[in-house]
Amino acid sequence: MKTENQTEASALAAASPAPRWAWLVATFFGAGTLRPGPGTWGSLAAVLSWAAIASALPAGVRSIAALFAAALVTAVGIPAATRFARAAGAKDPQQVVIDEVAGQLLTLAGAPLAWKPLLAGFILFRAFDILKPWPIRRLEKLPEGVGIVMDDLGAGVYAWIVLQLLLRAGILS
């Protein structure tokens, strides 16, 4: 039996003028249709997905796997975000959360698979994504999907730096 959110996501996908693949990728399989705060839901989906994937990987390859995943999500996410935004007639539609997924993966590269670093990475990324300190705000001015995704990668870099400092200082152990 489908939940109300699943039914609503299916209806939105069917009504979207964007190609199905672009809708699935841009909304990260519907996470971008959740309310309130689709970006937060997209980030949470990324953290949970990464934790599930990373738990099946040897610890020694997790950092490179996170970077590879962030690069792959970026490579597929930019055209998907572009197609979705064009179809929606908006510069950066709220339902597009693939950018949060890319930035969140970047944030978690090199972080241990434990609840404190994952939670701290989630909070740090969301804070930098919302606040958009210099020069992140300039990145969102880039055209179409590039601008949609690049500002979140910038937020991911800032969050990664702070998370690594917290880990090295022993604050999250």
C-alpha positions in Angstrom: 0.0 0.0 0.0 1.4 3.4 -1.0 1.8 6.2 1.6 0.4 9.6 1.0 3.9 11.0 0.1 4.5 8.1 -2.3 1.2 8.8 -4.0 1.9 12.5 -4.2 5.4 11.9 -5.6 4.0 9.6 -8.3 1.4 12.1 -9.2 4.0 14.9 -9.4 6.3 12.7 -11.6 3.5 11.9 -14.0 2.5 15.6 -14.2 6.1 16.9 -14.6 6.9 18.1 -18.1 10.6 17.0 -17.5 11.6 13.6 -18.8 11.2 10.8 -16.3 14.9 10.2 -15.9 15.5 13.9 -15.2 12.7 13.9 -12.6 14.0 10.8 -10.9 17.6 12.1 -10.7 16.8 15.8 -10.0 14.4 15.0 -7.1 16.6 12.1 -5.9 13.9 9.5 -6.5 11.2 11.8 -5.1 12.9 13.1 -1.9 12.6 16.6 -3.4 8.8 16.3 -3.2 8.8 15.9 0.5 7.7 18.9 2.7 8.7 20.9 4.5 12.2 21.7 3.4 12.9 19.5 0.4 16.6 20.4 0.5 16.8 19.0 4.1 15.0 15.8 3.0 17.4 15.5 0.0 20.4 15.8 2.4 19.0 13.3 4.8 18.3 10.9 2.0 22.0 11.3 0.9 23.3 10.7 4.4 21.2 7.6 4.8 22.0 6.3 1.3 25.7 6.9 1.9 25.7 5.2 5.3 24.0 2.1 3.7 26.5 2.0 0.8 29.5 2.7 2.9 28.7 0.1 5.5 29.2 -2.5 2.7 32.6 -1.1 1.7 36.0 -1.7 3.3 36.9 1.3 5.4 40.0 2.0 3.3 38.0 2.7 0.1 35.2 4.8 1.6 36.8 8.2 1.1 37.5 7.5 -2.6 34.1 6.0 -3.0 32.4 9.1 -1.6 34.4 11.3 -3.9 33.6 9.1 -6.9 29.9 9.1 -5.9 29.9 12.9 -5.6 31.5 13.2 -9.0 29.0 10.7 -10.6 26.1 12.5 -8.9 27.4 15.8 -10.2 27.9 14.5 -13.7 24.4 13.1 -13.9 22.8 15.8 -11.7 23.8 18.8 -13.8 21.9 17.8 -16.9 19.0 16.4 -14.9 18.7 19.7 -12.9 18.9 21.7 -16.2 16.2 19.6 -17.8 14.0 19.8 -14.7 14.5 23.5 -14.3 13.7 24.2 -17.9 10.5 22.1 -17.7 9.5 23.8 -14.5 10.3 27.3 -15.9 12.3 28.1 -12.8 16.0 28.9 -12.2 16.4 26.6 -9.2 13.2 24.7 -8.3 12.9 23.5 -4.7 12.2 20.0 -5.8 15.7 19.7 -7.3 17.7 18.1 -4.5 20.4 16.2 -6.5 22.6 19.2 -5.7 22.2 18.5 -2.0 23.1 14.9 -2.6 26.4 15.9 -4.4 27.3 18.4 -1.7 26.4 16.0 1.2 28.5 13.2 -0.3 31.5 15.6 -0.7 31.1 16.6 3.0 31.2 13.0 4.2 34.3 12.0 2.2 36.9 11.0 4.8 34.4 10.9 7.7 34.1 7.8 9.8 30.9 5.8 9.5 29.6 6.7 12.9 26.5 8.7 14.0 28.4 11.7 15.4 30.4 12.5 12.2 27.3 11.7 10.0 25.1 14.0 12.0 27.7 16.8 12.2 28.3 16.5 8.4 24.6 16.8 7.8 24.2 19.8 10.0 27.3 21.5 8.7 26.4 21.0 5.1 22.8 22.3 5.6 24.2 25.4 7.5 26.6 26.2 4.7 24.0 25.5 2.0 21.5 27.8 3.6 24.0 30.6 4.6 25.9 30.5 1.3 29.1 32.3 2.5 31.4 33.9 0.0 32.0 32.8 -2.8 29.2 30.2 -2.8 26.5 32.7 -3.6 28.4 33.6 -6.7 28.4 30.0 -7.9 24.6 29.8 -8.0 24.8 32.5 -10.7 26.4 30.1 -13.1 24.0 28.9 -15.9 21.2 26.4 -15.4 22.2 23.0 -13.8 25.8 24.1 -13.3 24.7 26.9 -11.0 22.1 24.7 -9.2 24.8 22.1 -8.4 28.0 24.1 -8.0 26.8 26.2 -5.0 26.0 23.0 -3.1 29.5 21.6 -4.0 30.9 24.8 -2.6 28.9 24.3 0.6 30.1 20.7 0.7 33.7 21.9 0.5 33.2 24.3 3.4 31.4 21.7 5.5 34.1 19.1 4.7 36.8 21.5 6.0 35.0 22.1 9.2 34.1 18.5 9.7 37.7 17.4 9.2 38.9 20.0 11.7 36.4 18.7 14.2 37.5 15.1 13.6 41.2 16.0 13.9 40.5 17.9 17.1 38.8 14.8 18.6 35.6 16.7 19.2 33.5 14.0 17.4 35.0 10.9 18.9 
